[in-house]
Amino acid sequence: MITDEQMKKMGWKKYNLDDLNKCLNMFEINSNSRIRHFISQCSHESECGTYTKELASGKNYENRKDLGNTQPGDGPKYKGAGYIQLTGRFNYQKLADYLNDKDVMKGCDYVAQNYPWTSAGFWWHMNNMNSLCDKQDVTVEKVTRRVNGGTNGLQKRQKYYELACTIFQ
């Protein structure tokens, strides 16, 4: 169970502790390695909870069939939301089905407001991040490559991870 004190030590000011702990339980993010990597990646991706949705307009996702964006306006509507940004109509539909909450399909504002942690945990689960974190040779770089597709912000992610190691023991 994560506490307010731990999140404040990580640098978070605004977060929903109930959603976080529900997310960790729901997606079995329950070992030190899993928690440290999850919290540190979310810390970087959202600037410690400052952002719950992608800052860009989402127009670059318009007509992206690989994301399931087939309707006009899907790009902005289903742009990244949550502390690890869930993106695309296809992924929103999967989350809506998983949670049995059709309102998820209202788009990024709804997910950002109601499921910032849960959507991140869902992404984590769908991408088999727990199994990666359970490996002996897991590194921040390996986790970052899976989360980000590259090494964007690797130094900052590493610092968040090192901080997380002192907090989540």
Buried (B, 14 or more C-beta within 10 A) or exposed (E): EBEEEBBEBBEBEEBBBEBBBBBBEBBEBEEEBBBBBBBBBBBBBBEBBEBBBBEEEBEEBBEBEEBBBEEEEBBBBBBBBBBBBBBBBBBBBBBBEBBEBEEBBBBBEBBBEBBBBBBBBBBBBBEEBBEBBEEEEBEBEBBBBBBBEEEEBBEBBBBBBEBBEEBBE
